[in-house]
């Protein structure tokens, strides 16, 4: 619903990894959401790395 493209996946050790791109305000909203998660999720640690958008994605995919 934010208009972002990219992907997110659960890792075997319980971490979540995501790569996404889109408008700056939408990306900020997604980062804010990642910092808190949704109940009953618990976020113990959060880090992100900003890179120049490459327009390599056409949609947003969730894998488990």
N, C-alpha and C positions, 0 to 999 in steps of 0.2 A: 504493500500500500504506500510505501515511501518512494516508489519509482526507482529503486536501486537495482543494479544488476550485479551478479557474482554468485557466490556459493557459501554455504555454511555446512559444517559436518561435525559430528561427535567423534572424538578420538578414543581409542581403546582404554586410555588411562583416565578417562572422565573429563578431560579438557574439551573445549569447543574451539574450533578454528574456523575463521571466516575471512573471505576476501570479497570486498564489494566496492562499487564505484557508483557515482551519481552526483547530483547537485550537493553542494557543500552543506546546506541546511539539513537535507535529508540524511546525509552521512553523519552529521553531528547527532541527530536524533537516534540513529542506529547505535552509535557509540555510547550515548547516554543509556540506552536500553541494555546494551551489553554489560555495562558496569553494574547493573542491578538485577537483571534477569526477571523472570516471572515466578510467582509462587508455584511450587515449593522449591525452586532453584535457589542455590546458594553460590554466590560469587566470592571466592576467597582471594583471587588474584586476577588482575586485569592488566593487559599491556597491548599496545597497538603500535603499528608502524605506518606512517603515511608515505605514500609514493605517488608519483604522477599517474593520473588515469591513462590507461592505454586503450580504452574502448574495445577490449577484447571479449566482453561478455554481451550476450543479447537478452538474457533473462536471469532470474534468480532461482537457484536450485538448492534444495535442502536434501542432504544425504545423511544416512544414519550409520 
